[in-house]
Amino acid sequence: MSKDVLVIGAGLTGIAAAWSLRKKGFNVSVIDAHEGPALETSYANAGALTPSEPEPWNAPGVHWDLLKSLFDPHAAMKLRLAPLPGLIGWGMKFLFNSSRKRYEASARANFALSRYSLEQTRSVRDELGLEFDNLQAGTLKVFQSEDRMKAAAAAAEFLRDEGLEFSILDREATLSLEPQLASVADRIAGSIHYPMDESGDAQRFTAGLAAACEKAGVEFEWNSPVDALLDRAGRIIGIQTGEDEIHADEVVLATGHASWRLLKPHALHLPVRPVKGYSLTLDMSGLNARPGVPVVDDAMHAIVTPMGDRLRVAGTAEIAGENKTLSPERIENLKHLLIGIYPDLAPQLLDGEIQPWTGLRPMSADGRPFIGETRASGLWLTTGHGHLGWTQAMGSGALLADLIAGERPVIDASPFSAKRI
């Protein structure tokens, strides 16, 4: 008899897990607090599938960047004072894991998962014919300083043997790949092109995959917040939602930054906390000439991504607790970023409809996601992916399904063990 698996959370990682588990023959149910899939962190993210960006955000020297950010409203990574008391434990682990050795180990593990995940994403896209404004043009990281470009190339070089593909382009080659940058040519020292990257609308992808899950027999329950995990003699046997109990053989927690709340009563202290990101979605339908490749601004750690008739400007990181208020200054930062990259296109884009958005990325203290069974038997995690949520979603789902099925995963699962909490 096939096992019953209950997935909590219908964002990217939850739906990816549900799909992979159903493909293995499990009876799968998904429960979510919202009325449909991908309405939280997955809703209007950067739209980037980027194995080229596996590095954790706690790079060596990050403590100085965070300290300086207290006084810089334009800092790419901004630390707010208000949530600090509740972040001390997580923050100490975040800084502890910023040593060069730990940072590079996490980057290698993330790259392995990201590359595998992109293969899984492409496979399900082709199998199901999913439409999500998918663009297979790679990512172009643009630099104003040759020294910054050389440093980025050196950082990428240590992953070349792991399979990372990239090309260093001079100014002329950069403009040949993205002609819309011509108006800022005098500010471009060069770029790095990562051809294996892709992009698209993560919410559309997730919604399409959720529909395929339902067609394949996955059951969904919407508008149902989960209040607690049910524990019987140290084994998780289901959930409490309102006055109802739902039992399952295995329970998968895919609730992003909020996962720690359900885990804490069971003495499981998950070092994952929210890191706030912002995006603007703009209408490109009236433009005669459009950007053709996602462009990453090295200085702001932000990306401008074409999505069919839309353009998404996304990025920055704000450690502000669970505050989801749209900060006007951070929105202005993204507008200025757009003006800086595409000064000829920006006036028309900013004069049209603008959809600002903010979401909370689930950031782990050591820069790697948690995938696998916890120390509480029957309870599994797929969370903590940080800025690599979409990039790693399908691979994480496949990895988790292998582990629940008792099969050997295609890639090494040990760096992501959920028993490290």
N, C-alpha and C positions, 0 to 999 in steps of 0.2 A: 504494500500500500504506500502511495506517495505521501510524503510529508506535507503538512500545511505550514506555509511560511507567511507571516504577517509583516509587511513592510510599513513602517511609520514614516511618512513624509513622501510627498509627490513632486519634489523638485527633480533636478537633473539626476542626482545620485540615486534617489529612491526609485525613479522610473527605470533608470538603467539597470538597477539591481533586479527589479521586478521582471524586466524583459529577459535577462540572463537566467534567472531562476526558473521562469516558465519554460524557457528553451531546454532546461535540464529535466523538465517533467514534474516540477513541484507544483502543488496547488497554492497559488499565490493570491493574497489579498493586499490591497493598499489602502491605508487610511490617512486622511489629511484634514487639517483644520480649515482649509479654504474650499472654495467652490469649484476648483479645477486645478490642473497641474501647472507647476512652474510659475507661481504668483508671488514668490518671495525673492530670494537672492538670484534665482535663475531668470527672472523676468526681463530685465533690460541690462544685462551685463555687457561686457566689452564685445561679445560676439567672437572671441578669439580662441581658436584651437591652436595652441602654441607650445609644442614640445621644445621650442627654442628658448622658452623662459622657465626652466626648471629650478632656478635658484630660489631658495627661501628668501624672505624679506629680512631675516635677521642676519644680514651679511656682517662680516667683521667690521667693527667700528660703528655699528648701528646705534650704540648708546650715545655717541656724539651727535649723530643726526637727529635722534629723538630729543635730545636736550636743546639743540639749536631750534628745533621746530616749535618749541614753546613760544618763541618770540618772532616766528616767521609765518604769517598767514598764507603764504604761497608755497610752503614746504610740500614736497611730494608725499612724504610720510609725516603726518601731523599728530602730535600727542596732545590730547586735552587733559586738563588737570582734574576735572570733576570725577571721572571714573577710576582714578588712580588707586584709592583704597581697596577697591574690589579686584584689582588687577595685580596686586603685589606678587602673589604666588606664581601666577602665569608669567608675569613679567620677568621674574628672576630666572625662570626656566628658559624664557625667550632669549635673554641675554647670555645665559650659560651656553646655549647651543649656537652662539654666534662665533665660536672659535673657528679658525680656518679649516681644521680637520673635520669638525662636525658639519659645518656649512657645505663643504665639498661632498661629503658622504651623502647628505640629504639631496643635493643637486643631482648626483648620479642616480640615486634611487628614484627620484622624481622623474628624471629623464626616461629611465627604463619603463616606468609605468605610463608616462605620457605618450611615448612612441607606440607602445602596445595598445594604448587606449585609442589613439588616432586610427590605428588599423581596424579596431573594433567599430569605431564610429563610421568609417568608410564602408565597412562590410554591411552594417545595418542600414545605412543610407541607400546602398545599392540594392539590398535585398527587398526593402520595403518601398523604394522609390520616394523617399521623404523629400519634401520641398521646404527649404528653410533659408532661401537666399544664399546658398552655399557658394563660396568663392574659393577657388583653388589657385591662388596667385602667390602664396607665401606671405611673409611679413617683411616689411622694409623698416629697419631701425636707422633713423637719420641722426647725424651728429653735426654739431656746429664746431667742434674741436677735434683736431686730429689726435691729440693725446687721449681724449675720451674714447675715440673710435679704436685706437690701438689697445687701450685697456679692455674694452669690451671684446675685441677679437681675441685677446689673450685669455680672457675668462671663458670664451666659447671653445678655445682650442683644447682645453683639457677634456672636453666631451666629444671631440672629433672621433677618437678611437671607440667611443661608445655608440657612434652612429649619427651624431649631429651633422647635418649638412648646412654649410653657409658659404657665401661668397662676399668678399670685401670689394665694394664698388667705389670708384672715384666719383667726382661730381658729375661728369658727363654720363657715366653709366647709370648713375642714380636717376638723372633726369630722363634718360632713355626708358627706364623701367616705369617711372611715374612722371609723365610730362607736366602734370598739374603743379609740380613743385617749382616750375621754371621761374615764377615771380620771386622766389626766395633763394635762387641759385647762389647768390653772393654770400649767403649765410651757411651754405652747406659745405662741410669739409669732405663728406663722403657718407657712406652708409654700409650696412651689412644686410644682405638679403638671405632670409631663411626659407628656402623653397618648399620644404615639407609642410609648413604651417598652412592652415586653412581658416576660414571664418564663416560666419552666418548668424542667424537669429536663433539663439539658444531656446527661447520660449517656444517658438514654432517647432523646433526640433523635438522638444520634450512633449509638446501636445500631440504631435504626430506619432511619436513612439508610444505615448499613453493610449492613443486610439488603437494602435496595433496590439498593444498588450491586452486591451479589453476584447478585441476580436479573437485573440488567442486564448481567452478564458480567464484572464486576470480579473478579479472582482475589485471594485472601487467603492469606498465609502467617503463621501465628501462632507464638509462642514461638521467635522467630528474631532474636536480637540482631544488629545490623549492626556488624561490626568495623572496616571500612574502606571508603572509596570507591576504586574502581578508576580509575586515571588512565592514559591512553594519549596521550602527546605533548600534554599540556595539556588534553585533553578527558576528561570523566568518562564512562565507558562502562558503569558498573554498580557492584556492591557485592561485598564479601567478607563472608560470614556463616559462621563456622566454617570448614570445609574447602571450602565451596561458593562458587562465583562465580555471580552472576546479572547478566546483561547486559541493557541497555536502551538505546533511542535517547536518552531523556531521563530524568534522575533528579531527583525532587523531595524535598527534605529538609524534613520537617514534624515535627521532634523537639524542639520547644520549647526550653527552656533548655539542653538537652544538645547542641544542634546544633553548638556551637563545637568540640566534641571531634573530630567527623568532618571539620570544615573546616580545623582548624589545620595538619595535615600538608600541606595544599595551599596554604599561605601565605595563607589567607583568615582574617582575624582578626575574628570576628563580635562586635560589642559588645552582646551579649545575655547577661544574667545572671539567676539565679533570685531572685525576691522572694516570700517565703513568705506564704501566706494560710491562714486557718483557717475552718472552718465547723462548726456543730452542726445536726444534723437531728433534729427532734422529732416525736413522734406527736400529731396533732391529732384523731384519729378520735373521741376521747371528749368533745370540746368541743361545747357547744351553740351558742356564738357564736364565730366565727372571724374573723381578719383577712381583709380582702377585697382589699387592694392592697399591693404591696411598699412598705415604708417605709424610707427611708434616714435614718440618723442622721448629721447633718452633722458633729458634733463628732468621732465615732469613725470616719468614713468606712466605715461598715458598713451592711448592709442586712438586713432581715427579710422573707423572701419566702414567701408561701403557695404550696404545691405539692400541690394535692389534699388528701389526708389528712395531709400533712406540713407542717412549718414549718421553713424553713432560715434560720439566723442565720449570716451570713458577713461576712468583711471583715478589716480590719487588714492591715498590710504589715510584713514583717519581713525586713530584709536580713541574712541569716544563712548565706549560702553555700548549699550543697546539703544542709544539715541538715534532715531531715524528721521530727525528733522532735516529738511533740506537747507543746508548752509548757503546763504547768498554769496558769500565770498568764495566758496568752493565751486559753485556754479559759474561765477565770473571767471575763475581760473580756467575752467574748461572752454569758455567762450574766447578768452585771450589765447589759449592754446590753438584753437581753430584759426583765429585770425593770424597767428604767427606762422602756421603751416600753410594755410590756403588764403592769403589776404585778398586775392581776386574773387574767390568764391564765397568767402565768409559773409560779406554784406547781404547778399541775396538770401543765403541760408538763414542768417540770424534775423532777417526781416520777416521770415515765414513762421510757420508753426514750430514751436520748440516744446519738446516733452522732457522736462527734467525728472530725474529719478535717483533714488539712493537705495542701496542694499547693503546687507551685513554679511561679509565673507566670513566663513568659519576658519579661523587661523589657528593652527596647532603651534605649540610652543617650540617644537623642534623642526617645523617646516615640512613635515611629512604627514599625509593623511592616516587615519586609523581605519583599517580594513581587516575584519576577522572577528572571531569570537572573543568576548570579554572573559574576565575571571568568573563572571556569573554564567553558569551553563545555560545554553539556550538563547543567549542574548548576543547579537552580532552588531557590529558598527560599520558604517561607511560614511565618514564625516571628516572634517578638518582639512579639506583640500585647498583652502585659502584662495589665492588668485588663479589656481589651476582647476577650478571646479568643472567646467565643461571639458577642458582638455583631458582630464583624468576620469570623467564619469563612466564612460562605457567600459574602460579597462578595469575600473574598480568594481563595477557590477559583475563582469566576467570573472574576476579574481575571487570575489565573494561567493559567487555561485559554485565555483570549483571547490572552495573550502567547505561550504555547507554540504556539498555532495560527497565530500571525502576524497576528492580527486586532486592530483598534483597540478598546481597552476602552471601556466606557460612561463611566467616570470617568477622571480624570487619574491615570496610574500612576506618574508621575515622583517624587512625594514618598516612595514606598515602594521605590524602586529598590534591588535587592540589590547593585548595583555601587557603592553608597556605602560598602561596607566595605573 
